Amino acid sequence: SLSFRFAPCRLPFIYLRRGGRSALMQRQRSLLLRFCAVAQKRGPLKNSKLQLQSFSPYSRPTIVCSNLLLHRQARSLIAVSGQAIRPMSTSAAEATPPSPRESARLQELERRAKGARELLKKAGADFWIAPVGDPHMSEMPAERFERLEYLSGFSGSNGTGLFPADPEATPRLWTDGRYFVQAKQQLPPHWTLMKEGQGLDDKIDVWLPKNLAEGQAVALDPTLHSISFVLKLKEDLEAKGMKLVLVDDNIIDGVWGDARPSIASDPVKLHPLKYAGVSAAEKLREIRTEMATQNADYLIVSALDEVCYLFNLRGGDVPRTPVMLSYAVVFPEAEQGKSAEDASCALLFVDEAKITPDVRKALDEAKIQTKPYSEAFSVIGSLCADQEKKVWMPRDGTNFKLCDALGAERIKNASAKDSKWLDKPSPVAAMKAIKNEAEVAGMVEAHLKDGVALTRAFSKLEAKVRAGETITEVGVDELVTSSRAADPGFLDTSFDTIAGFGEHGAIVHYRASDESASKVTSESMLLVDSGGQYAEGTTDITRTMHFGTPTDEEKECFTRVLQGHIGMALATFPEDTPGFIVDAFARAPLWNAGLDYRHGTGHGVGAVLGVHEGPQRISTNYDCRVGLKKGMIVSNEPGYYKDGHFGIRIENLMVIVEKNTPNKFGGKSYLGFESLTWVPFQTSLVKADLLSDAELNYLNTYNQQVQDKILPRLQDKSDEAAKEWLIRSTEPLCR
């Protein structure tokens, strides 16, 4: 039988608990349609219009009831069996109640929602937009800025919530394919998941003007949304008779109150020149030269990793990413007779209590002044008050609150030839993306250290599983992290480890907890995506393993993903080729088998900075138009995820290098990839007969290189088991 229920206080939605797998989908659909037909004629739903709204393997089936008032008090569960409709008994209804912990979580989220609705009404708005992020458009913000998670329970790194003031209206969450499964698990039942990408649901800025009623108002915090997002949404809403309200006091903060986490107090540190490669003064000179070519008087830098990169600083305000909350303003070349402030190269807005004496000395030598972080908006506003000054402020990477500094006149004339608002991508981002020799050398060393750490960890993991010892997904995280932490240069993990066994592997960015963690056995595949921050560089690697006998399906899917990884690793392309074109090298082998994945193939990686950085990306998204250049570092991570069964991802970091091609058509250089990551691919998961000669050669050559590079570094007395594992794991695969 099937069962469904009215979600308390959230009619008219009825949610189905689906007991079977895809083989029962057609039968379930028939039963649900039959239920709708019969229920409209008799029983508690008589005279109501029922419609099966969504039904797929990827979403919870929903029946929409048009008559809300008639059923406002409905609380009983109804079972459907064949053509019969009968009330479920109390004992049956309570057969699968949520756990006490889950009930408490949902109750707490409802308490927060109630408080947010009250504050939203006071703000005079009908909806509140709550994104993932902070005033610097960070992908992984500090805990203090995790407002969307606080309100909705969703912890993914990409998401935008739409929260209604009306308790009977439906809250919605927009996110991408990496988080569809996770969102369904974490969101309260009455939230609706909006699926971005691949021609699914409209993005929130498109959806709102289409679906709101005339006269309704949407509110947001202007520090959390980009200039481009707010300007476009404001224009589109006003064209439909709707209104956008900017609220400086975030309503979620009003509910959070004193319990809201504070920012860490870690001191700011210098990033050594031997790893940075170029001094802050040299970087500033290059940026100021670019400003001169654009006739810019000020460059506003708001991205945290850009500020840290530009000044060769690192911080501890954001977990896993060594940055500090900060803004910067870069001035043009100093001239004789300028004031002391104008003679400075730049302004750094930061918590000055975190500036140590050695950092202060370095900043003074580079002519970088500091001011309190809290004064950034007012000081930048004063600098830009002169409407004749040309301000370089990217609209896509800068929060709208800073847009106030531009003034109405600059915004109005943004498209004019003599505009005083230079709306171009930040030159710091482009400089940061192309690694210099010292940065590449540091990344090479960091990955060799990482290879040693993971060789030790994976050898211990395999031994524990095969010996029948109990180790959970959380234990895998602890094992991998402790192995990395044994290195003296280890600083932190570069992101929270993803260790997903069996069906958890199909959740692209799964995060295990003590409550959810599965035991790792030899019965299915284990996906481990992890990384480290070392003094020399940043790592990010994914390996998929099986400690028993994989099925033919698992082996075929793994082999297709491996072919995709090899396809991109061997690719050759002209310089400045955009990422959306290169993406096809990785997907083609999966497409040939009718497979695919709902995430990008590659992202940029910082040098002792963010594990995700731009502007380069490799994805099917046509917006990935930044040309790939020599010296950029990107990930290569195709995958395949079978919901409810297993997940596969294979990821190496790679540096883009110039290839020695016999021709250079158009006078261009031709580029390719060199691997930075050195951890074996598990050959027992590979169907050798599916590989071409070139693919098989790449696999065996890569694994041999792993042995050659890592084996000499395993010098501890306790490394005998790790050596044996490495030698066995890198044996050539034969047909």
Stockholm file with secondary structure:
# STOCKHOLM 1.0

chainA/1-735         SLSFRFAPCRLPFIYLRRGGRSALMQRQRSLLLRFCAVAQKRGPLKNSKLQLQSFSPYSRPTIVCSNLLLHRQARSLIAVSGQAIRPMSTSAAEATPPSPRESARLQELERRAKGARELLKKAGADFWIAPVGDPHMSEMPAERFERLEYLSGFSGSNGTGLFPADPEATPRLWTDGRYFVQAKQQLPPHWTLMKEGQGLDDKIDVWLPKNLAEGQAVALDPTLHSISFVLKLKEDLEAKGMKLVLVDDNIIDGVWGDARPSIASDPVKLHPLKYAGVSAAEKLREIRTEMATQNADYLIVSALDEVCYLFNLRGGDVPRTPVMLSYAVVFPEAEQGKSAEDASCALLFVDEAKITPDVRKALDEAKIQTKPYSEAFSVIGSLCADQEKKVWMPRDGTNFKLCDALGAERIKNASAKDSKWLDKPSPVAAMKAIKNEAEVAGMVEAHLKDGVALTRAFSKLEAKVRAGETITEVGVDELVTSSRAADPGFLDTSFDTIAGFGEHGAIVHYRASDESASKVTSESMLLVDSGGQYAEGTTDITRTMHFGTPTDEEKECFTRVLQGHIGMALATFPEDTPGFIVDAFARAPLWNAGLDYRHGTGHGVGAVLGVHEGPQRISTNYDCRVGLKKGMIVSNEPGYYKDGHFGIRIENLMVIVEKNTPNKFGGKSYLGFESLTWVPFQTSLVKADLLSDAELNYLNTYNQQVQDKILPRLQDKSDEAAKEWLIRSTEPLCR
#=GR chainA/1-735 SS CEEEEECTTCTTEEEEECCSCGGGHHHHHHHHHHHHHHHTTSSTTTTCCEEEEEEETTEEEEEEESCTGGGTTCCCCEEEETTEEEECCHHHHTSSCCCHHHHHHHHHHHHHHHHHHHHHHHTTCSEEEEESCCTTCCSSCCGGGCHHHHHHCCCCSSCEEEEESSTTSCCEEEECGGGHHHHHHHSCTTCEEEECSTTCSCCHHHHHHHHSCTTCEEEECTTSSBHHHHHHHHHHHHHTTCEEEECSSCHHHHHHGGGSCCCCCCCCEECCHHHHCSCHHHHHHHHHHHHHHTTCSEEEECCHHHHHHHHTEECCSBTTBCCCSCEEEECCCCCTTCCHHHHSSEEEEECGGGCCHHHHHHHHHTTEEEEEGGGHHHHHHHHTTSTTSCEECCTTTSBHHHHGGGHHHHHHTTTSTTCSEECCCCHHHHHHHBCCHHHHHHHHHHHHHHHHHHHHHHHHHHHHHHTTCCCBHHHHHHHHHHHHHTSTTEEEESSCCEEEEGGGGGSTTCCCCTTTCCBCCSSSEEEEEECEEESSCBCCEEEEEESSCCCHHHHHHHHHHHHHHHHHHTCCEETTCBHHHHHHHHHHHHHHTTCCCSSCSEEECCSSSCSSEEEEEESSCTTCCCBCCTTBEEEECCEEEETTTEEEECBEEEEEEEECCSCCGGGCCEEEEEECCCCCCCGGGCCGGGSCHHHHHHHHHHHHHHHHHHGGGCCSGGGHHHHHHHHHHTSCCCC
#=GC SS_cons         CEEEEECTTCTTEEEEECCSCGGGHHHHHHHHHHHHHHHTTSSTTTTCCEEEEEEETTEEEEEEESCTGGGTTCCCCEEEETTEEEECCHHHHTSSCCCHHHHHHHHHHHHHHHHHHHHHHHTTCSEEEEESCCTTCCSSCCGGGCHHHHHHCCCCSSCEEEEESSTTSCCEEEECGGGHHHHHHHSCTTCEEEECSTTCSCCHHHHHHHHSCTTCEEEECTTSSBHHHHHHHHHHHHHTTCEEEECSSCHHHHHHGGGSCCCCCCCCEECCHHHHCSCHHHHHHHHHHHHHHTTCSEEEECCHHHHHHHHTEECCSBTTBCCCSCEEEECCCCCTTCCHHHHSSEEEEECGGGCCHHHHHHHHHTTEEEEEGGGHHHHHHHHTTSTTSCEECCTTTSBHHHHGGGHHHHHHTTTSTTCSEECCCCHHHHHHHBCCHHHHHHHHHHHHHHHHHHHHHHHHHHHHHHTTCCCBHHHHHHHHHHHHHTSTTEEEESSCCEEEEGGGGGSTTCCCCTTTCCBCCSSSEEEEEECEEESSCBCCEEEEEESSCCCHHHHHHHHHHHHHHHHHHTCCEETTCBHHHHHHHHHHHHHHTTCCCSSCSEEECCSSSCSSEEEEEESSCTTCCCBCCTTBEEEECCEEEETTTEEEECBEEEEEEEECCSCCGGGCCEEEEEECCCCCCCGGGCCGGGSCHHHHHHHHHHHHHHHHHHGGGCCSGGGHHHHHHHHHHTSCCCC
//
